[in-house]
Amino acid sequence: MKTKLPLQALSAALFLFLSSEVFSQHKELSLGGSFSSYRFDSRNAHLNTNSFLPGIQLGYLYSPKLNLLRKIKKGIISPYSNIEYALVNCALNNSNKLETLSLHQLRFSLPIRLRLAQNKKATASFYILGEPGIQLTAFQYSQSETIFPNIEPLETYLNTGLGITLSKKQKEIKKAGFKYTGITINASRMIPIHTIRFFENQGSLTQFRANVGIKYSYFEPKKSKRLRFRW
């Protein structure tokens, strides 16, 4: 069972990646694991199980240089853009046998991190994560010969959770560029939002996630003040 990945999705992902390289102030590469369950509505309710199966996700997150909220709130509110690939596994009931349905997904989201507290040395800070987004199921595969219903190809969601940022102290900046600044760790739950429907009597994906990210920030050396002489 396959669904082709639209060319528009690949074009959007490429555009976001290239633009982030030019305009990003902070960027983060993340790797994480998940436990997922897909529950169908009435017509296909017999396929539902109470099992959650493991999966993985890879993400690329960045924030722009022109970030008004970061300047106004002094970094308390940090908005980002995120591109993510996810391999999701779901358990389905096939004649009282447990079958695995694998989904390859692309996700585009706008995470917002709201800082709650940090230690005195500012090396560790805690935040709340709110992440509205949209996911595209690019490929659907099952080992079973049974033809399972097509999963919603496009779905909106809200990802909410808690996280911590562990920052590294920076030395004197001698050359402009991106520097490693620390790691982030967060745990969250993905909640489906049914704003788009392609199939009747469809279902929804519920997911619990944990991510670890490596963070980089763009720095420039301090400009030395030049003395002006008047003759």
TIKE-67818 format. One record per residue: x, y, z of N, C-alpha, C in turn; residue in three letters. Coordinates in steps of 0.2 Angstrom, whole numbers, padded with zeros to 4 digits, always signed. Layout:
BEGIN
XYZXYZXYZALA ...
END
This chain:
BEGIN
+0004-0006+0000+0000+0000+0000+0004+0006+0000MET +0004+0010-0005+0008+0016-0006+0004+0022-0007LYS +0007+0028-0005+0004+0034-0007+0010+0038-0009THR +0010+0041-0015+0016+0045-0018+0017+0052-0014LYS +0023+0053-0013+0025+0060-0010+0024+0065-0015LEU +0020+0070-0014+0019+0076-0018+0025+0080-0019PRO +0026+0082-0025+0032+0086-0027+0032+0093-0023LEU +0026+0095-0022+0026+0102-0018+0029+0101-0011GLN +0028+0095-0008+0031+0094-0001+0038+0094-0001ALA +0041+0091-0006+0049+0091-0007+0051+0098-0008LEU +0048+0101-0012+0050+0108-0014+0050+0113-0008SER +0044+0112-0004+0044+0116+0002+0049+0115+0007ALA +0051+0108+0008+0056+0106+0012+0063+0109+0010ALA +0064+0109+0004+0070+0111+0001+0071+0119+0002LEU +0065+0122+0001+0065+0130+0001+0066+0132+0009PHE +0063+0128+0013+0064+0130+0020+0071+0129+0023LEU +0074+0123+0020+0081+0121+0022+0086+0127+0020PHE +0085+0129+0013+0090+0134+0010+0089+0140+0014LEU +0083+0142+0015+0082+0149+0018+0084+0149+0025SER +0084+0143+0029+0086+0143+0035+0094+0144+0036SER +0097+0142+0031+0105+0142+0030+0107+0150+0030GLU +0103+0153+0026+0104+0160+0025+0102+0165+0031VAL +0096+0164+0033+0093+0169+0038+0093+0166+0045PHE +0095+0160+0047+0095+0158+0054+0099+0161+0059SER +0097+0162+0065+0101+0164+0070+0103+0158+0075GLN +0098+0154+0076+0099+0148+0080+0097+0142+0075HIS +0100+0136+0076+0098+0130+0073+0099+0124+0077LYS +0096+0119+0076+0096+0113+0080+0095+0107+0076GLU +0099+0102+0077+0098+0095+0074+0095+0090+0079LEU +0090+0087+0078+0087+0083+0084+0086+0076+0081SER +0086+0071+0086+0085+0064+0085+0081+0062+0091LEU +0076+0058+0090+0071+0056+0095+0068+0049+0094GLY +0064+0047+0099+0060+0041+0098+0053+0042+0100GLY +0048+0038+0098+0041+0039+0099+0038+0032+0100SER +0032+0033+0103+0027+0027+0104+0021+0030+0101PHE +0018+0026+0096+0012+0028+0093+0006+0023+0092SER +0000+0026+0092-0006+0022+0091-0010+0026+0086SER -0013+0022+0082-0018+0025+0077-0025+0021+0078TYR -0030+0025+0080-0037+0023+0081-0042+0025+0076ARG -0045+0020+0072-0050+0022+0067-0056+0023+0070PHE -0061+0027+0067-0067+0028+0069-0072+0022+0068ASP -0078+0023+0068-0083+0018+0068-0083+0013+0063SER -0082+0014+0057-0082+0009+0051-0076+0004+0052ARG -0071+0006+0054-0065+0002+0055-0063+0001+0062ASN -0067+0002+0067-0065+0001+0074-0063-0006+0076ALA -0065-0011+0072-0062-0018+0073-0055-0018+0072HIS -0051-0014+0069-0044-0014+0068-0040-0011+0074LEU -0044-0008+0079-0040-0004+0084-0038-0009+0089ASN -0032-0007+0092-0029-0010+0098-0027-0005+0103THR -0025-0007+0109-0023-0002+0114-0015-0002+0114ASN -0012-0005+0109-0004-0005+0109-0001+0001+0106SER +0005+0003+0109+0009+0008+0106+0015+0005+0104PHE +0017+0007+0098+0023+0004+0095+0029+0009+0094LEU +0035+0007+0095+0041+0012+0094+0042+0015+0087PRO +0045+0021+0087+0047+0024+0080+0052+0029+0081GLY +0054+0032+0076+0060+0037+0077+0058+0043+0073ILE +0061+0049+0074+0060+0055+0071+0067+0059+0070GLN +0068+0062+0065+0074+0066+0064+0072+0073+0062LEU +0074+0079+0065+0072+0085+0064+0077+0090+0063GLY +0076+0096+0060+0080+0101+0058+0076+0108+0060TYR +0078+0111+0066+0074+0117+0068+0079+0123+0068LEU +0076+0129+0066+0080+0135+0066+0075+0141+0068TYR +0078+0146+0070+0075+0152+0071+0078+0158+0067SER +0074+0163+0065+0077+0168+0060+0081+0173+0064PRO +0085+0177+0061+0089+0182+0064+0085+0188+0066LYS +0080+0190+0062+0076+0195+0063+0070+0192+0068LEU +0071+0192+0074+0067+0189+0079+0064+0194+0084ASN +0059+0198+0082+0056+0203+0087+0055+0201+0093LEU +0051+0195+0094+0049+0192+0100+0055+0191+0105LEU +0061+0188+0102+0066+0187+0106+0069+0193+0109ARG +0069+0199+0105+0072+0205+0107+0067+0208+0113LYS +0061+0208+0111+0056+0211+0116+0056+0207+0123ILE +0056+0201+0123+0055+0197+0129+0062+0194+0131LYS +0067+0196+0128+0074+0194+0130+0075+0187+0131LYS +0072+0184+0126+0073+0176+0125+0068+0172+0129GLY +0063+0175+0133+0059+0171+0136+0054+0167+0132ILE +0052+0170+0126+0048+0167+0121+0053+0166+0115ILE +0053+0160+0113+0058+0158+0107+0054+0154+0102SER +0052+0158+0096+0048+0154+0091+0053+0151+0086PRO +0051+0146+0083+0056+0142+0078+0052+0140+0072TYR +0055+0137+0067+0052+0133+0062+0056+0126+0062SER +0052+0121+0060+0055+0114+0061+0053+0110+0055ASN +0057+0106+0052+0056+0101+0047+0058+0095+0050ILE +0054+0090+0049+0055+0083+0052+0053+0077+0048GLU +0057+0072+0048+0055+0066+0045+0054+0061+0051TYR +0048+0057+0050+0046+0052+0056+0045+0045+0053ALA +0047+0040+0056+0045+0033+0054+0041+0031+0060LEU +0034+0030+0059+0029+0029+0064+0027+0022+0063VAL +0026+0018+0068+0024+0011+0068+0017+0011+0072ASN +0012+0008+0069+0006+0007+0073+0004+0000+0073CYS +0000-0002+0078-0002-0009+0079-0010-0009+0077ALA -0011-0014+0072-0018-0015+0070-0020-0022+0071LEU -0027-0023+0073-0030-0030+0074-0032-0033+0068ASN -0029-0038+0066-0031-0042+0060-0033-0049+0061ASN -0039-0050+0062-0042-0057+0064-0039-0059+0070SER -0039-0055+0075-0036-0057+0082-0028-0058+0082ASN -0025-0055+0076-0018-0055+0076-0015-0048+0075LYS -0010-0047+0079-0007-0040+0079-0003-0039+0073LEU -0005-0034+0069-0001-0032+0063+0002-0025+0064GLU +0008-0024+0060+0011-0018+0061+0010-0014+0054THR +0008-0008+0055+0007-0003+0049+0013+0002+0050LEU +0017+0003+0045+0022+0008+0046+0021+0014+0041SER +0022+0020+0044+0021+0026+0040+0027+0030+0040LEU +0028+0033+0034+0034+0037+0033+0031+0044+0032HIS +0033+0049+0037+0029+0056+0037+0034+0061+0036GLN +0032+0067+0033+0035+0073+0033+0031+0078+0038LEU +0035+0082+0042+0031+0087+0046+0034+0094+0046ARG +0030+0098+0045+0032+0105+0045+0028+0109+0051PHE +0032+0112+0056+0029+0115+0062+0032+0121+0064SER +0028+0125+0068+0031+0131+0071+0031+0131+0079LEU +0037+0127+0081+0037+0127+0089+0038+0133+0092PRO +0035+0134+0098+0037+0140+0102+0039+0137+0109ILE +0045+0140+0111+0047+0138+0118+0047+0143+0123ARG +0043+0142+0128+0042+0148+0133+0046+0146+0139LEU +0051+0150+0141+0056+0148+0146+0052+0149+0153ARG +0053+0144+0157+0050+0145+0164+0055+0147+0169LEU +0061+0144+0169+0066+0146+0174+0073+0144+0172ALA +0078+0147+0175+0085+0145+0173+0089+0146+0179GLN +0095+0142+0180+0099+0143+0185+0103+0150+0185ASN +0106+0151+0190+0110+0158+0191+0115+0159+0186LYS +0118+0153+0184+0124+0154+0179+0121+0153+0172LYS +0115+0153+0171+0111+0152+0164+0114+0147+0160ALA +0116+0141+0163+0119+0135+0159+0113+0130+0158THR +0108+0131+0162+0102+0126+0162+0095+0130+0162ALA +0091+0129+0157+0084+0133+0158+0079+0128+0156SER +0073+0129+0159+0067+0124+0158+0062+0128+0154PHE +0059+0124+0149+0054+0128+0145+0048+0123+0144TYR +0042+0127+0142+0036+0123+0139+0036+0123+0132ILE +0035+0118+0129+0034+0117+0122+0027+0117+0119LEU +0026+0122+0114+0019+0122+0111+0021+0122+0103GLY +0019+0117+0099+0021+0116+0092+0015+0114+0088GLU +0012+0119+0085+0007+0117+0080+0010+0115+0073PRO +0007+0111+0070+0010+0109+0064+0006+0105+0059GLY +0009+0102+0053+0005+0098+0049+0009+0093+0046ILE +0007+0087+0046+0011+0081+0044+0008+0078+0038GLN +0012+0076+0033+0011+0072+0027+0013+0065+0027LEU +0008+0060+0027+0010+0053+0026+0012+0052+0019THR +0019+0051+0018+0022+0050+0011+0021+0043+0009ALA +0022+0038+0014+0022+0031+0012+0019+0027+0017PHE +0015+0022+0015+0011+0018+0020+0013+0011+0018GLN +0015+0007+0023+0017+0000+0021+0015-0005+0027TYR +0013-0011+0025+0011-0016+0029+0014-0023+0027SER +0016-0027+0031+0019-0034+0029+0013-0039+0028GLN +0007-0037+0030+0001-0041+0029-0002-0041+0022SER -0005-0046+0020-0008-0046+0013-0015-0043+0014GLU -0017-0042+0020-0023-0038+0021-0023-0031+0018THR -0028-0028+0015-0028-0021+0013-0031-0017+0018ILE -0027-0013+0022-0029-0009+0027-0031-0002+0024PHE -0036+0001+0027-0038+0008+0025-0032+0013+0024PRO -0033+0017+0020-0028+0022+0019-0028+0027+0025ASN -0022+0029+0028-0022+0034+0033-0023+0041+0030ILE -0025+0045+0034-0026+0052+0032-0019+0055+0029GLU -0019+0057+0022-0013+0059+0020-0010+0066+0022PRO -0015+0070+0025-0013+0076+0028-0017+0077+0034LEU -0013+0079+0039-0016+0080+0046-0013+0085+0050GLU -0017+0089+0053-0014+0095+0058-0014+0092+0065THR -0009+0095+0069-0008+0092+0076-0006+0098+0080TYR -0006+0097+0087-0003+0101+0091+0002+0097+0096LEU +0008+0098+0096+0013+0095+0100+0014+0099+0107ASN +0013+0096+0112+0014+0100+0119+0019+0096+0123THR +0023+0099+0127+0027+0096+0132+0032+0100+0136GLY +0037+0097+0139+0042+0101+0143+0049+0099+0141LEU +0053+0104+0142+0060+0102+0140+0065+0106+0144GLY +0072+0105+0143+0077+0108+0146+0083+0109+0141ILE +0086+0115+0142+0091+0117+0138+0098+0117+0142THR +0103+0114+0140+0109+0114+0144+0114+0118+0139LEU +0116+0124+0141+0120+0128+0137+0128+0128+0139SER +0132+0129+0134+0139+0129+0135+0141+0136+0135LYS +0146+0137+0140+0149+0144+0140+0153+0145+0134LYS +0152+0151+0131+0156+0153+0125+0162+0157+0127GLN +0167+0155+0123+0174+0159+0124+0173+0165+0119LYS +0179+0169+0119+0179+0175+0115+0178+0173+0108GLU +0174+0177+0104+0172+0175+0097+0177+0179+0093ILE +0181+0175+0089+0186+0179+0085+0184+0178+0078LYS +0180+0174+0076+0177+0173+0069+0170+0172+0069LYS +0167+0176+0064+0159+0175+0063+0157+0168+0061ALA +0152+0165+0063+0150+0159+0061+0145+0155+0066GLY +0143+0149+0065+0139+0145+0069+0144+0142+0074PHE +0142+0142+0081+0146+0139+0086+0141+0134+0090LYS +0144+0128+0092+0140+0124+0096+0138+0127+0103TYR +0132+0127+0105+0130+0131+0111+0127+0126+0116THR +0126+0120+0115+0123+0116+0120+0118+0110+0117GLY +0114+0107+0122+0109+0102+0120+0103+0104+0123ILE +0097+0101+0119+0091+0102+0122+0088+0095+0123THR +0084+0094+0128+0080+0087+0129+0073+0089+0131ILE +0068+0086+0127+0061+0087+0128+0057+0081+0128ASN +0051+0081+0131+0047+0075+0131+0040+0079+0129ALA +0036+0076+0125+0030+0079+0123+0025+0074+0120SER +0018+0076+0119+0013+0072+0117+0010+0075+0111ARG +0009+0072+0105+0006+0074+0099-0001+0073+0099MET -0005+0079+0099-0012+0078+0099-0015+0080+0092ILE -0019+0075+0089-0022+0077+0082-0027+0082+0083PRO -0027+0087+0078-0032+0092+0077-0036+0091+0070ILE -0042+0089+0070-0045+0087+0064-0048+0093+0060HIS -0044+0097+0057-0046+0103+0053-0046+0101+0046THR -0043+0096+0044-0043+0093+0037-0045+0086+0037ILE -0050+0084+0032-0052+0077+0032-0053+0075+0024ARG -0049+0070+0023-0049+0067+0016-0054+0061+0015PHE -0054+0057+0021-0058+0051+0021-0064+0051+0026PHE -0069+0048+0025-0075+0048+0030-0073+0042+0035GLU -0075+0042+0041-0074+0037+0046-0067+0035+0047ASN -0063+0041+0046-0056+0040+0047-0054+0039+0055GLN -0048+0040+0056-0045+0040+0063-0041+0045+0065GLY -0036+0044+0070-0032+0049+0072-0025+0046+0075SER -0020+0049+0075-0013+0047+0077-0012+0050+0084LEU -0011+0046+0089-0008+0049+0095-0001+0046+0096THR +0003+0051+0099+0010+0049+0099+0013+0053+0105GLN +0017+0049+0109+0022+0051+0114+0029+0051+0112PHE +0032+0057+0113+0039+0058+0110+0044+0060+0115ARG +0050+0059+0113+0056+0062+0117+0061+0063+0112ALA +0064+0069+0112+0069+0072+0108+0076+0074+0111ASN +0081+0073+0108+0088+0076+0110+0090+0080+0104VAL +0092+0086+0106+0094+0091+0100+0101+0094+0102GLY +0105+0095+0096+0111+0098+0097+0111+0105+0094ILE +0112+0110+0098+0110+0117+0096+0117+0121+0094LYS +0116+0125+0089+0121+0129+0086+0118+0137+0086TYR +0122+0141+0087+0120+0148+0086+0125+0152+0082SER +0123+0158+0079+0127+0162+0075+0130+0167+0079TYR +0137+0168+0079+0140+0173+0083+0144+0177+0079PHE +0145+0184+0080+0150+0188+0077+0155+0191+0082GLU +0161+0192+0081+0165+0195+0085+0163+0203+0087PRO +0165+0205+0093+0163+0212+0095+0167+0217+0091LYS +0163+0222+0088+0167+0227+0084+0170+0232+0089LYS +0177+0232+0087+0181+0237+0091+0179+0244+0089SER +0179+0248+0094+0178+0256+0093+0184+0259+0090LYS +0183+0262+0085+0188+0266+0082+0189+0273+0084ARG +0195+0275+0085+0196+0282+0088+0196+0287+0082LEU +0192+0292+0083+0192+0297+0077+0196+0303+0079ARG +0200+0306+0075+0204+0311+0077+0202+0317+0072PHE +0201+0323+0076+0199+0329+0072+0205+0334+0072ARG +0207+0336+0066+0212+0340+0065+0210+0348+0065TRP 
END
